[in-house]
Amino acid sequence: MIRASRDFSPSVIAALAAAAMLLAAGVLMVVYQEQFYSSQQARSVREQAEILAASVTAAVVFGDQKAAQEYVDALQVNPELQGAGIYGDKGQLVAGFARGTRLPLHATRPQTKLGSGYIDIAVPVSQNGDQVGIVLLRAITEPEERRLARYAGLILLITMGALVIAVLSFSQAALSRRAQQLASVNQRLQEEMEERRKTEEALRQSHKMEAIGQLSGGIAHDFNNLIMIVKGNLRLLKRKLGAEAVQAVTYIASADEALDRAAHLTQRILAFSRRQPLTPQRVNLNTLAQGLADLIRHSVGEKVEIIMQLTASWSTLCDINQMENVILNLAINARDAMPDGGKLMVETRDVTLTQPPPELEGEFVAGDYVALAVIDSGAGMAEEVRRRAVDPFFTTKPQGKGTGLGLSMSFGFVRQSGGYLMIDSAPGKGTAITILMPRDRETA
């Protein structure tokens, strides 16, 4: 411990005190950031584990090791996962993968476990409230480069503190200048760390959505095949019964209609996972939106005032039927957000973007785009709702009023067509959903 004496001048004592404060602040900042990142990482891994557990229930119950392995392999796109395992009802390892580590051979209960440089999250696989297995994900607690960056920041603070002590021993004025330099360096460090955090968050979200898309697309494809088999057998049954069995034919027609609705639902899931077949054509979004004007008016009702501002002159390539469905879906969502009436604006314009919008950083390609915006004066969304708006099956509507696939389908179609979808909303300020479609250069 340093003890002040008459040999120390007041400026040196002040310098020592400043250095101690800087060191304490640096240590506290490092500890806080490590705890914050660890909790954030644990929450992210738990979400992925719960998604996987919900997806592999059937595979665990029926002992389908191949299907379970396919679900696990889909998670290998996430570089932060060191391993993933699916365990049966007796705790035996059914499927898994590991990178530079070893997963436990048995797991029977949910737990959260911190190891040396990694975290294990185990969640139950349940069916009808009973545990039928365990899903375990192992992730690194923190990337090496992030840890080095944090320690580098701490070393930088200590070095600056030493420089402050040396300078203050000669001049109080030099102390003031050095303190300003230290503040500037600290601010830049904070900005760089915040930028790194945003980039990592966007990457994790991208990996999560890609995994969900692969899972849901595969399920929808297989389910659609089963629907076609049932529909074919219903047709054969109807043909065999003939016109005499009127009541049975009625039941068959009702079942056939329900299967059509199920097939439509699988198409929406495939749209989200970007696996539906598209027929892109050259289209002018002004003409497309104008042609839908009467249908939009009929869909939203008389309480809503519709404003068309169609100024785009460029064309784009997209599937016309799917784009019409997207516009109508956005208009109906806007109507639901304005139960007492309001204003609905459909807007098109030409835009040239050299920098990505804030929510598209990391995946955006600069260039010319045709922008289509659907803007309402409704209740708006909270930030948490806005972030999850395109997640599949997420909806704020009452049960039975929505499937939670409308915006997911729109997002999947737009991304499959090479475009981008952005949501700008706040409570009480309405919602603006903007679609950016690449310009068709052949019509220039």
C-alpha positions in Angstrom: 0.0 0.0 0.0 1.3 3.5 -0.9 1.5 5.9 2.1 1.7 9.6 1.6 4.6 11.4 3.4 6.3 14.8 3.3 8.5 13.5 0.5 5.5 13.4 -1.9 4.3 16.6 -3.4 0.5 17.3 -3.6 0.6 16.9 -7.4 2.2 13.3 -7.0 -0.4 12.4 -4.4 -3.1 13.6 -6.8 -1.6 11.6 -9.6 -1.5 8.4 -7.5 -5.1 8.9 -6.5 -6.1 9.5 -10.2 -4.2 6.3 -11.2 -5.9 4.3 -8.5 -9.3 5.5 -9.6 -8.6 4.7 -13.2 -7.4 1.2 -12.4 -10.5 0.5 -10.2 -12.7 1.8 -13.0 -11.0 -0.4 -15.5 -11.3 -3.5 -13.3 -15.0 -2.8 -12.6 -15.6 -2.2 -16.2 -13.9 -5.5 -17.1 -15.9 -7.4 -14.4 -19.2 -5.8 -15.4 -18.6 -6.6 -19.1 -17.6 -10.2 -18.4 -20.7 -10.8 -16.3 -23.0 -9.0 -18.8 -21.6 -11.0 -21.8 -21.8 -14.3 -19.8 -25.4 -13.8 -18.9 -26.2 -12.7 -22.4 -24.4 -15.8 -23.8 -26.2 -18.1 -21.4 -29.6 -16.6 -22.4 -28.8 -17.0 -26.1 -27.7 -20.6 -25.7 -30.7 -21.4 -23.6 -33.0 -20.1 -26.3 -31.3 -22.2 -28.9 -31.5 -25.3 -26.6 -35.2 -24.7 -26.0 -35.9 -24.4 -29.8 -34.0 -27.6 -30.4 -35.8 -29.4 -27.6 -39.2 -28.4 -29.0 -38.1 -29.6 -32.5 -36.7 -33.0 -31.6 -39.5 -34.3 -29.4 -40.8 -36.7 -32.1 -37.3 -37.9 -33.0 -36.5 -38.7 -29.3 -39.9 -40.4 -28.6 -39.6 -42.6 -31.7 -35.9 -43.2 -31.4 -35.2 -41.6 -34.8 -31.5 -41.2 -34.5 -31.1 -40.0 -38.1 -33.6 -37.2 -37.7 -32.1 -36.2 -34.4 -28.7 -35.9 -35.9 -30.0 -33.7 -38.7 -31.4 -31.3 -36.2 -28.1 -31.2 -34.4 -26.1 -30.8 -37.6 -28.1 -27.7 -38.4 -26.6 -25.9 -35.4 -23.0 -26.3 -36.6 -23.3 -23.1 -38.5 -23.0 -21.3 -35.1 -19.2 -21.0 -34.5 -19.8 -20.2 -30.8 -21.2 -23.7 -30.2 -18.6 -26.2 -29.2 -21.0 -29.1 -29.1 -24.6 -30.2 -29.0 -26.2 -33.4 -27.8 -29.6 -35.1 -27.7 -30.1 -37.7 -24.9 -32.9 -40.2 -24.6 -35.3 -41.0 -21.7 -32.6 -43.1 -20.0 -29.9 -40.4 -20.4 -28.1 -42.1 -23.3 -26.6 -40.0 -26.0 -28.7 -40.3 -29.2 -27.1 -37.7 -31.5 -24.6 -34.9 -31.3 -21.4 -33.2 -32.4 -18.4 -31.7 -30.7 -15.6 -29.4 -31.8 -12.4 -29.6 -29.7 -14.3 -30.9 -26.7 -16.1 -34.0 -25.3 -19.8 -34.1 -24.5 -20.9 -36.2 -21.4 -22.1 -39.7 -22.4 -25.1 -39.4 -20.1 -27.4 -36.6 -19.2 -30.7 -37.0 -17.2 -31.6 -33.6 -15.7 -31.7 -30.0 -16.8 -28.8 -27.8 -15.5 -26.6 -24.8 -16.2 -22.9 -25.5 -15.7 -19.9 -23.2 -16.1 -16.6 -24.9 -17.1 -13.2 -23.6 -18.1 -14.0 -21.3 -21.0 -17.4 -22.9 -21.8 -21.0 -23.1 -20.5 -23.3 -26.1 -20.6 -27.0 -25.6 -20.9 -29.2 -28.7 -20.6 -33.0 -28.4 -21.0 -35.7 -31.1 -21.0 -37.4 -32.6 -24.0 -41.0 -32.9 -23.0 -44.2 -34.5 -24.3 -47.5 -33.9 -22.6 -45.7 -32.5 -19.6 -43.4 -35.6 -19.2 -39.7 -35.5 -19.7 -38.7 -37.8 -22.5 -35.1 -36.7 -23.0 -32.5 -33.9 -22.6 -30.9 -31.4 -25.0 -27.5 -30.1 -24.1 -25.6 -27.3 -25.8 -22.0 -26.3 -25.0 -20.9 -22.9 -26.0 -17.8 -20.8 -25.4 -18.3 -18.3 -22.7 -16.4 -15.6 -24.6 -14.5 -15.4 -27.9 -10.7 -15.2 -27.5 -10.5 -11.9 -29.4 -13.1 -10.3 -27.2 -11.2 -11.3 -24.1 -8.0 -10.0 -25.5 -9.6 -6.7 -26.4 -10.9 -6.3 -22.9 -7.5 -7.0 -21.3 -5.9 -4.7 -23.8 -8.3 -2.0 -22.7 -7.4 -2.6 -19.0 -3.6 -2.5 -19.8 -4.2 0.7 -21.8 -5.9 2.3 -18.7 -3.0 1.2 -16.5 -0.4 2.6 -18.9 -2.3 5.9 -19.1 -2.4 6.1 -15.4 1.4 5.7 -15.2 1.9 8.4 -17.8 -0.3 10.7 -15.8 1.8 10.1 -12.7 5.1 10.9 -14.6 3.7 14.1 -16.2 2.1 15.4 -13.0 5.4 15.2 -11.2 6.7 18.0 -13.5 3.6 20.1 -14.3 0.0 20.4 -13.3 -0.9 21.7 -16.7 0.5 18.5 -18.3 -1.9 16.5 -16.1 -4.9 18.3 -17.5 -3.8 17.6 -21.1 -3.1 13.9 -20.3 -6.5 13.5 -18.6 -8.2 14.8 -21.7 -6.3 12.3 -23.9 -7.3 9.5 -21.5 -11.0 10.5 -21.7 -10.8 10.5 -25.5 -9.1 7.0 -25.6 -11.7 5.7 -23.2 -14.5 7.0 -25.3 -13.2 5.4 -28.5 -12.7 2.2 -26.6 -16.3 2.2 -25.5 -17.5 3.0 -29.0 -15.5 0.1 -30.5 -16.8 -2.3 -27.8 -20.4 -1.2 -28.5 -19.9 -1.7 -32.2 -18.4 -5.1 -31.6 -21.4 -6.0 -29.4 -23.9 -5.0 -32.1 -22.1 -7.0 -34.7 -22.0 -10.1 -32.5 -25.7 -9.7 -31.7 -26.6 -9.4 -35.4 -24.5 -12.5 -36.1 -26.2 -14.6 -33.4 -29.6 -13.5 -34.6 -28.7 -14.4 -38.2 -27.5 -17.9 -37.1 -30.6 -18.4 -35.0 -33.0 -17.4 -37.8 -31.1 -19.6 -40.3 -31.4 -22.6 -38.0 -35.1 -21.9 -37.5 -35.6 -21.6 -41.2 -33.8 -24.9 -41.9 -35.9 -26.7 -39.3 -39.2 -25.3 -40.3 -38.6 -25.7 -44.0 -37.8 -29.3 -43.6 -40.8 -30.0 -41.5 -43.1 -28.1 -43.9 -41.8 -30.0 -46.9 -42.4 -33.4 -45.3 -45.8 -32.3 -43.9 -46.8 -31.1 -47.4 -46.0 -34.6 -48.8 -48.2 -36.2 -46.2 -51.0 -33.9 -47.0 -50.8 -34.8 -50.7 -51.0 -38.5 -49.8 -54.1 -38.0 -47.6 -55.8 -35.8 -50.4 -55.1 -38.5 -53.0 -56.7 -41.2 -50.8 -59.7 -39.0 -50.1 -60.2 -38.6 -53.9 -60.0 -42.4 -54.4 -62.5 -43.0 -51.5 -64.9 -40.4 -52.9 -64.7 -42.0 -56.4 -65.3 -45.5 -54.9 -68.3 -44.4 -52.8 -70.0 -42.8 -55.8 -72.8 -40.3 -55.7 -75.1 -42.5 -53.5 -73.2 -41.8 -50.2 -74.2 -38.2 -50.0 -73.4 -37.7 -46.3 -70.0 -39.4 -46.6 -69.1 -37.3 -49.7 -70.0 -34.2 -47.6 -67.6 -35.3 -44.9 -64.9 -36.0 -47.4 -65.3 -32.5 -49.0 -65.0 -31.0 -45.5 -61.8 -32.9 -44.8 -60.4 -32.0 -48.3 -61.0 -28.3 -47.5 -59.2 -28.6 -44.2 -56.2 -30.2 -46.0 -56.2 -27.3 -48.5 -55.9 -24.9 -45.6 -53.1 -27.0 -44.1 -51.3 -27.0 -47.5 -51.6 -23.2 -47.6 -50.0 -23.0 -44.1 -47.0 -25.1 -45.2 -46.5 -22.8 -48.1 -46.3 -19.9 -45.7 -43.7 -21.8 -43.6 -41.7 -22.6 -46.8 -41.9 -18.9 -47.7 -40.3 -18.0 -44.4 -37.6 -20.6 -44.8 -36.9 -19.3 -48.4 -37.5 -22.7 -50.0 -40.7 -22.1 -52.0 -40.4 -22.0 -55.8 -40.7 -18.5 -57.3 -41.5 -17.2 -60.7 -39.7 -13.8 -60.9 -40.9 -11.3 -63.5 -40.1 -7.7 -64.3 -42.6 -5.6 -62.5 -43.3 -1.9 -61.8 -44.3 -1.6 -58.1 -46.3 1.6 -59.0 -48.5 -0.4 -61.4 -48.8 -3.3 -59.0 -49.8 -1.2 -56.0 -52.3 0.8 -58.1 -53.9 -2.4 -59.4 -54.4 -3.5 -55.8 -56.0 -0.2 -54.6 -59.6 -1.3 -54.8 -58.8 -4.6 -53.1 -56.9 -2.8 -50.3 -59.8 -0.4 -49.8 -62.2 -3.3 -49.6 -59.9 -5.2 -47.1 -59.2 -2.3 -44.7 -62.8 -0.9 -44.6 -64.3 2.6 -44.7 -62.8 3.8 -41.4 -59.3 3.8 -42.8 -58.2 6.6 -45.2 -55.9 5.3 -47.9 -53.2 7.5 -49.4 -51.1 6.5 -52.4 -47.8 8.2 -53.1 -46.3 6.2 -56.0 -43.2 8.0 -57.3 -40.9 5.1 -58.2 -39.7 5.0 -61.8 -37.5 1.9 -61.7 -38.6 -1.7 -62.1 -37.6 -4.8 -60.2 -37.7 -8.6 -60.6 -40.0 -10.6 -58.3 -42.9 -13.1 -58.2 -45.9 -10.9 -58.8 -48.4 -13.1 -57.0 -46.2 -13.3 -53.9 -45.6 -9.5 -53.9 -49.3 -8.9 -54.1 -49.8 -11.2 -51.1 -47.1 -9.3 -49.2 -48.8 -5.9 -49.9 -52.2 -7.1 -48.9 -50.9 -8.8 -45.8 -49.1 -5.6 -44.7 -52.3 -3.6 -45.4 -54.4 -6.0 -43.3 -51.9 -5.9 -40.4 -52.1 -2.1 -40.6 -55.9 -2.3 -40.4 -55.7 -4.5 -37.3 -53.5 -1.9 -35.7 -56.1 0.8 -36.3 -59.4 -0.7 -34.9 -60.9 2.8 -34.6 -59.7 4.0 -38.1 -56.8 6.0 -39.2 -54.5 6.7 -42.2 -52.8 4.1 -44.3 -50.1 5.2 -46.8 -48.7 3.1 -49.6 -45.6 4.7 -50.9 -43.0 3.8 -53.6 -39.8 5.6 -54.5 -36.4 5.1 -56.1 -33.4 5.1 -53.6 -29.7 4.7 -54.0 -28.0 3.5 -50.8 -24.2 3.5 -50.3 -24.4 2.8 -46.6 -26.6 0.1 -44.9 -29.5 1.3 -42.7 -28.8 0.7 -39.0 -30.8 -2.6 -38.7 -29.2 -4.1 -41.9 -25.6 -3.7 -41.0 -23.5 -6.8 -41.8 -25.8 -8.2 -44.6 -26.6 -5.2 -46.8 -25.3 -4.8 -50.4 -25.1 -1.2 -51.6 -26.8 -0.1 -54.8 -30.1 1.0 -56.4 -33.3 -0.1 -54.9 -37.1 0.4 -55.4 -38.6 1.1 -52.0 -42.2 0.1 -51.1 -43.4 1.4 -47.8 -46.7 0.6 -46.0 -47.2 3.2 -43.2 -50.1 3.3 -40.7 -51.1 5.6 -37.9 -51.9 2.8 -35.5 -50.8 1.9 -32.0 -47.3 1.0 -33.0 -45.0 -1.6 -31.5 -42.8 -1.8 -28.4 -39.1 -2.4 -29.2 -39.3 -6.0 -27.9 -42.2 -6.7 -30.2 -40.6 -4.9 -33.2 -37.4 -7.1 -32.8 -39.5 -10.3 -32.9 -42.0 -9.3 -35.5 -40.6 -11.5 -38.2 -40.1 -14.5 -36.0 -42.3 -17.4 -37.1 -45.5 -18.0 -35.1 -44.9 -14.8 -33.0 -48.1 -12.7 -32.9 -49.7 -10.2 -30.5 -53.2 -10.9 -31.8 -55.7 -12.9 -29.7 -55.7 -16.7 -30.1 -57.5 -17.7 -33.3 -57.0 -14.3 -34.9 -53.6 -14.9 -36.4 -50.9 -17.6 -37.1 -47.9 -15.4 -36.6 -46.6 -16.3 -40.1 -47.7 -13.2 -42.1 -44.6 -11.1 -41.5 -42.4 -14.2 -41.5 -43.7 -15.1 -44.9 -43.2 -11.6 -46.2 -39.7 -11.5 -44.8 -38.8 -14.8 -46.3 -40.1 -13.9 -49.7 -38.3 -10.6 -49.8 -35.0 -12.1 -48.7 -35.4 -14.9 -51.2 -35.9 -12.2 -53.9 -32.7 -10.4 -52.9 -34.4 -7.6 -51.1 -34.6 -6.4 -47.5 -37.5 -5.7 -45.0 -37.2 -3.1 -42.3 -39.7 -2.2 -39.5 -39.8 1.3 -37.9 -42.3 1.5 -35.1 -42.8 3.0 -31.6 -45.8 2.9 -29.2 -48.3 5.6 -30.1 -46.4 6.6 -33.3 -47.7 4.0 -35.8 -45.7 1.6 -37.9 -43.7 1.9 -41.2 -42.7 -1.3 -42.9 -40.3 -0.7 -45.8 -39.3 -3.2 -48.5 -36.2 -2.6 -50.6 -36.2 -4.6 -53.9 -33.1 -4.5 -56.1 -33.4 -2.4 -59.3 -33.8 -4.3 -62.5 -30.8 -3.0 -64.5 -32.1 -4.3 -67.9 -34.8 -1.7 -67.9 -32.5 1.2 -67.2 
